Amino acid sequence: MQQVESVSTGSIPRISAGVCALASFAVVVLTGLAAQNAAGHVLGKALVAMLLGYVIGSVIGMVLESVVRGHLAGYAERHPVREAAGVPAPDAEGAIESV
């Protein structure tokens, strides 16, 4: 029987925050350097963009985590595990042992 592994609490917001922060930093650095702006000016703006990207990514991650947890809770409610409901689980060949 396969078991669904759960994601630890808070990992989705942390991951999405990091990804959004790094992506926004990279975009600002690349566009600033492509426009031939001064490196100090580009890095200053990139750090601000990274901070804003982290905050926005955290909010997106919290919403996403809430949606995923709600979906998993609904799925678990609609598809209870047989052993938890008092019904024995089938063996490898699909036969249910009689008690």
Buried (B, 14 or more C-beta within 10 A) or exposed (E): EEEEEEEEEEEBBBBBBBBBBBBBBBEBBEEBEEEEEEEEEBBEBBEEBBEEBBEBBBBBBBEBBEEEBEEEEEEEEEEEEEEEEEEEEEEEEEEEEEE
